[in-house]
């Protein structure tokens, strides 16, 4: 077997800033970027799996590098270390080498077109050529809770759809969200694609209402009043919340997946990790590695404009499957996560995409 030609990033040791969370791409070199206390799920994930250094390396020697890597997320750099961001850009220009920036986050600030940027959200109609779409970092729930063995569901006439998560706003939160979205809501009157930019919880709330009233499916729901992925908003302990989430999906044939604040969600990839078929409400989303993966082979994708008929779409799709096809889709869901979306597995398609962009 031929040795893989690694891509090499330049990161100056002088760029390190103690007390700040570095990009997870540097996990193999600088340690776990996440706080065990404040982001317990992400911390646990990177303790089990990190980016695979088979495919990339970091150097402090300028002449050995293919690209320059900004060691901190873009939003953090804008807020706390703009001087470092400027220095990274200047270094890339001086060396005549591309700059890669971690632009992952719920808020996506503009980045110059000559800078490569990692994103996990965004909308298809506004995607720029310098964006590389990767999945949110999602833990391997099958490995953590089921010993890595897929618990296949058998086909039954009435499908069960599971959902466990945040699906409500306070009146104040709702008013603020609507006011913030007002320009896009007005644009949506004339161009329906802009309606996709509503806050994700509005879509979730509507989806839950539609499925609760559907007579064609069984809805297995566990709605919460707050986001559970961070200690500041979680209503229970991380272990209890995660166990409820996993149990809900294991007792369901399909997992309802509706975007969060960014135009993506970790939930999609957690559903796949358990070998469950996701029902994805497509709000003009950028799906990672969709040039390599056929999402229809392991997921049901429903356009957000079809939300009022979501139950009908799920029931019709389920009826179209034979018991063998239903089992196969579950296995494909797990395979997609394990081969493309788990952090160690996504390294190769990510690095291949970087190489393609910089012609290496």
WONORNOR-V381320 format. One record per backbone hydrogen bond with DSSP energy under -1.0 kcal/mol. CO is the residue of the C=O (numbers start at 0). NH is the residue of the N-H. E is the energy in kcal/mol with one decimal. If there is no record, write none. Layout:
co | nh | e
CO | NH | E
CO | NH | E
//
This chain:
co | nh | e
3 | 5 | -1.0
6 | 56 | -2.2
7 | 65 | -3.1
7 | 66 | -1.8
8 | 58 | -2.9
9 | 68 | -2.2
11 | 14 | -1.9
12 | 15 | -1.4
16 | 19 | -1.4
22 | 25 | -2.3
23 | 26 | -2.3
25 | 28 | -1.4
25 | 29 | -3.8
26 | 30 | -1.8
34 | 38 | -2.5
37 | 230 | -1.6
38 | 42 | -2.5
39 | 43 | -2.3
40 | 44 | -2.1
41 | 45 | -2.2
42 | 46 | -1.3
43 | 47 | -1.3
44 | 48 | -3.2
51 | 54 | -1.6
54 | 6 | -1.8
56 | 8 | -2.8
58 | 10 | -2.3
60 | 63 | -1.5
61 | 64 | -1.2
66 | 9 | -2.8
67 | 99 | -2.9
70 | 22 | -2.5
72 | 76 | -2.5
73 | 77 | -2.6
74 | 78 | -1.6
75 | 79 | -3.2
76 | 80 | -1.5
80 | 84 | -1.8
81 | 85 | -2.2
82 | 86 | -2.0
83 | 87 | -2.5
84 | 88 | -2.0
85 | 89 | -2.4
86 | 90 | -2.5
87 | 91 | -2.3
88 | 92 | -2.2
89 | 93 | -2.5
90 | 94 | -2.4
91 | 95 | -1.0
91 | 96 | -2.2
97 | 67 | -2.9
98 | 115 | -2.1
99 | 69 | -2.3
100 | 102 | -1.0
100 | 117 | -2.3
101 | 73 | -3.2
111 | 114 | -1.9
115 | 100 | -2.5
116 | 131 | -2.8
117 | 102 | -1.1
118 | 133 | -2.7
122 | 125 | -1.8
127 | 130 | -1.6
129 | 116 | -2.4
131 | 118 | -2.6
138 | 140 | -1.4
139 | 143 | -2.2
140 | 144 | -2.4
141 | 145 | -1.8
141 | 147 | -2.6
145 | 148 | -1.6
149 | 151 | -1.1
158 | 217 | -2.9
159 | 252 | -1.9
159 | 253 | -2.1
160 | 219 | -3.2
161 | 255 | -2.9
162 | 221 | -2.2
164 | 223 | -3.4
169 | 173 | -2.5
170 | 174 | -2.2
171 | 175 | -2.3
172 | 176 | -2.3
173 | 177 | -2.4
174 | 178 | -2.4
175 | 179 | -2.2
176 | 180 | -1.9
180 | 184 | -2.5
181 | 185 | -2.3
182 | 186 | -2.1
183 | 187 | -2.1
185 | 188 | -1.1
186 | 189 | -1.3
186 | 190 | -2.5
190 | 193 | -1.8
191 | 194 | -1.7
192 | 195 | -1.5
193 | 196 | -1.5
194 | 197 | -1.2
198 | 201 | -1.6
199 | 203 | -2.4
200 | 204 | -2.6
201 | 205 | -1.9
202 | 206 | -2.8
203 | 207 | -2.7
204 | 208 | -1.9
205 | 209 | -2.5
206 | 210 | -2.5
207 | 211 | -2.3
208 | 212 | -1.2
217 | 160 | -2.9
219 | 162 | -2.2
221 | 164 | -1.4
223 | 166 | -2.2
229 | 232 | -1.3
229 | 233 | -1.7
236 | 240 | -2.4
237 | 241 | -2.3
238 | 242 | -2.1
239 | 243 | -2.2
240 | 244 | -2.0
241 | 245 | -2.6
242 | 246 | -2.7
243 | 247 | -2.1
244 | 248 | -1.7
245 | 249 | -2.7
246 | 250 | -1.4
248 | 251 | -1.9
252 | 276 | -1.1
253 | 161 | -3.1
254 | 278 | -2.8
256 | 280 | -2.3
261 | 263 | -1.9
263 | 259 | -2.7
265 | 269 | -1.7
266 | 270 | -2.8
267 | 271 | -2.0
268 | 272 | -1.7
269 | 273 | -1.1
270 | 275 | -1.9
271 | 274 | -1.8
276 | 254 | -2.1
277 | 299 | -2.6
278 | 256 | -2.8
279 | 301 | -3.1
281 | 303 | -2.0
283 | 123 | -2.4
286 | 289 | -1.3
288 | 291 | -1.7
288 | 292 | -1.6
293 | 296 | -2.0
294 | 297 | -1.7
294 | 298 | -1.5
299 | 279 | -2.9
301 | 281 | -2.9
302 | 305 | -2.5
303 | 306 | -1.5
305 | 308 | -1.8
306 | 309 | -2.0
308 | 312 | -2.3
309 | 313 | -2.3
310 | 314 | -2.4
311 | 315 | -2.6
312 | 316 | -2.4
313 | 317 | -2.6
314 | 318 | -2.3
315 | 319 | -1.3
317 | 320 | -1.2
321 | 325 | -2.5
322 | 326 | -1.9
323 | 327 | -2.3
324 | 328 | -2.2
325 | 329 | -1.3
326 | 330 | -1.8
327 | 331 | -2.5
328 | 332 | -2.3
329 | 333 | -1.9
330 | 334 | -2.5
331 | 335 | -2.7
332 | 336 | -1.9
333 | 337 | -2.8
334 | 338 | -2.5
335 | 339 | -1.6
336 | 340 | -1.1
336 | 341 | -2.5
341 | 345 | -2.8
345 | 349 | -2.2
346 | 350 | -2.9
347 | 351 | -2.7
348 | 352 | -1.8
349 | 353 | -2.2
350 | 354 | -2.7
351 | 355 | -2.2
352 | 356 | -2.0
353 | 357 | -1.8
354 | 359 | -2.4
//
